[in-house]
């Protein structure tokens, strides 16, 4: 029996080392199509790398913005600066409450905001969070909070990506990486906002068949943990459903279900799809506001913040 246990222990150690080595070699040598369960991309359309490197420069802000691409493309930090507010936008692509919780655990105390505007979108609650987790793993530091996120998600892509990102971090392979603040479509604005350059509305193929949001229990639970954490710290929180196109909003038939979850927090909840009446000229695609739309949205929002 003792001999068996020793052999098993040796095998486990050898297998673990081989797995770690295989991940590293795959990450370094193989093209993406040959490693579907390992994703690593430093830099992104959401400029998360630039954002989390810049966040270290901000302390004691007036307003912290949280949420998905509707947040970092919807809350213009330059506009709020002109109105006399210091702000930081901690949004990220496809951010679900699972990733919001990690970012808050990592940066809330230093940012120490007077108010928090938390963009909440039903699509974030039905998302498994894999895409946003990998974005966070590859573009921010990896600490106990990201490890807990990976273990809780139990997804092979996030696990492999975390291991590979940690290996690169230990070996300091990305020390010289920098992300351009401007590309063909977007411009990164100090404080975390990404401004879309003027463009035509993107009429991509759209399925307008009525459907329901399929809200995930794990995202609802993470959302409530976030709210409880912020309440415990006596933070003033405004929950905001950012504008999307009318055809996109009206497609979904269970807004009441989502609203009831949000309203159960007893926090201020602003659904700007009801507050504002914006036609397609205020958007650059079915989901996101163009700069004209962002300005109208922010002008309306600031009246609730004053």
N, C-alpha and C positions, 0 to 999 in steps of 0.2 A: 504493500500500500504506500509506504514511504517512497519507494522507488518510482511508483506511478505519479505521485504528487510532484516529485522533483522533475520528472520528465515533462509533466504538464506545465510546470512553472517555466522551464526552459523554453518550451514551445510557445507559450504566451508571450514571453519576452522577445523571442526571435520574430514571431508573427507581428507584434506591435512595432518593432523596429523596422521590419520590412514594409509594413503598411505606411509608416511615416516617410520612409525613403521613397516609396512608390509615388506617394502624393507629391513630394517635392520634385522628383524627376519628371512626373507628368506635367506639373505646373510650369516647369522651366522649358521642357522640350516639345511637348505635344501641342498641335493646333487645337483650337476650341472644339471642332467637330469630333475629335477623338477623345475628348474628356467632358462628356455631357454632365457629369456629376461633380465637376470642379469648375467654378467660375471665379475669375479674378480680373477686375478691370479697374486700374487706378485712374481716377478721374471719371466724370460722368456728365450727362446732359444737365443733371441737377446741380452740378458744381458743389457736391457735398465735401469733397476734399478741401476746396478753398474755404468753404464755410466753417468747417470744424477747426481749421488752422487759424482762421480769423477770430473765432469765438474767444480765444485766450486774451484778446485785447479788450474785451468788454466786461464791465463790472457794474452792478447796481443799475440796471437799465430800467426805464419807465415801463416798457412793454416788451414781453417776449411772445413771439409768434411760434406756434407749433402746428404740425400737420403735414399733409402730403404735398404734391406739386401744386394743388390749389392754394397752398399757403405760401410757398416760396415764389410762386408766380402771381400771387394775388395780393400780398401785403407789401407795399412799396416802402422800404425803409427810408428812402430819400424823401418821399412825400411826408412821412411822419416827422422826419428831422426838420423839414421846413415849417412844420406846425409846432415845433418846440419840444418834441418827444425824442428821447434816446431809446432806440429799439434794437432788437436782434431777431432775425428770422431763422429759426432752427428747423424749418421744414426739410423734407427730403422726398425723393421720388417714391411713390407708392407707399409712403410711410403709413403703417398701421399702428394701433395703440401699443402693440408689442415693442416696436422700435421707439415710439415716443417715450415709453417708460424707461428704456435704456438711456436715451439722450437726457432725460430729466435727471435720472440718477447720477449722470456724469457731469452735468453742467448747471443744474438749477442753483446750487448754493453759490457758485461764483457769479452767475448772472444776476441773481437776487432781484428778480423783477418786481415792480410794484403791482403790475397787472399782467395777466396772461390771456392772450387770445388764442384759443385752441380751435383750429379748423377741423370740423368733424364731417366726414363724407361717408355715406352708407357703403360705398364701394370699398373703403378702407376696412370696414367691419366684416366684409365677406371675403377679403383677401387672405391668403394663407401667410403672407408676410415674407415669403422666401426671397423675392426680388429685392425688397427693401432691406432685408437682413444682410444679404450679400453686398449690397451697396454700402451699408454701414460697416460691415466687417472689412471690406477692402479699402475704404477711404477714411476710416477713423482708427484710433488706437483700439487694441483689443485687451480688455481688462476683465475683471470678475463679472461685470454686468453683461458683456457680450457673450462670455462663456455660459452664463446662466440662460441667456436667450437661446443659444444654440442647443443646449441640453434639453430645454423645455420644448423646443420645436420638433426635435427628433426627426430631422430631415437630412438625408445623406448629402445634399448639395451644400447646405449651410455648415454641416460638420466638416466636410472636406475643405470648403473655402476658408473656414476659420483656421484649420490646421495649417493650410498653406500660407495664409496671411500672417499667421503667428511665426511661421518659419522665416518668412521674408523680413518680418519685424525684428526678430532676434539677430538675423544676419545683416540687418541694416541695408537691404538691397535697394530700398526706395528713397534713400537719403537725398538724392539729387532730383527727385521728381518734383515738377511744378505743373500747375494746371493753368491753361490760358483762360483769361477772364472773358474773352470774347470769341464767338464762333460765328458761323454763317447765319444762325437764327437768333442767338441770344447774347445778352451782355450781363455779366455779373456786376451787381451794385453792392457797394460796401454795406455790410450788415446782414447779408444773406439773401437779398432779393435777386431774382433773375428776371430781367426785362426782355420781353419778346420784341424783336425788331419788327417794323411794319411788314405785314404780309397779307395775302389774300386768305379768306376763310377756307379752311381745308375741308372740302366736302368729300371726305372719304366714305366708303360704303358703310351705310348705317342701317342697322336692324331696328326698326321701330315697333316691332311686335311687343305688346305689353308683357311685362314680367315682374317678378318680385325680387327684392334684395334677399339673398340668402345669408343672413347674418351669422357669423361664427361665434360660438359660445366663448372660446378662448380670447377672442378680441373684445367681446363685451366685458369679460372678467378683467382683462388688462385695463380697459377704459375705466372701470370702477376703481381699480387700484390706484390709477393716476389721480382720479378725482379725490379719493380719500387722502392720498399723500398731500395734494395741494391744499385741501381743507385743513389738514393737520398743521400745515405750515402757515395757515391764515392768509393764503394767497387769494387775491381777487381774480376770478376766472370768468371769462366770457366765452361761451361756446358758439361757434359760427359755422353755419352751412353756407359756403361760398356759392355765388351764382354759377350755374351751368346753363346751357341752352334750354329753351323751353321744351323742345321736342325730346331732349334727353331726360329732363326732369319729369315730364308728364308720362313718359314711357313706363315708369315704375308705379306699381299700384299699392305698395304697402308703406308709404311714407308715415302713416299713423303709427305703425309698429315701431319704426325707427325713432320717431319723435317722442314716443312714450318712454323709451329707454333714456334718451337725452334729458327729458324733462324730469325724470325720476331723481336726478341729481339736485334738483331745486336751485340750480344755477341759472344765470341769465342765458337764454338761448335765442339766437337771432338767425332765422332762416331767410337769407337774402333772396331766395327764389320767390318768396312771398312779398318781401319788402320792396324789392326793385323790379322794374318791368323793362328788361333789356332784350332787344332783338339781336339777331345774329351779327349785326355790324359791330357789336361790342366784344366779339369772340374771335379767336383765330382757329379754333376747332370746336368740336361739340362739348368739350370739357373745360377749356381754359379761356380766360379773358385776355383780350389784347390790351395795349396800354390805355386806350380810351376807356375800356371797360374797367380796368384796374383803378383808374382815377375816379370814375363814378362810384365804384364799390367802396373805395377808401374814404371818399368824401362823405358817403352815407354812414360808414362805420364810425368815423371819428366823432360823430354827434352822440353816439352811445358810450364813447370812452371818456368824454369830457366830464 
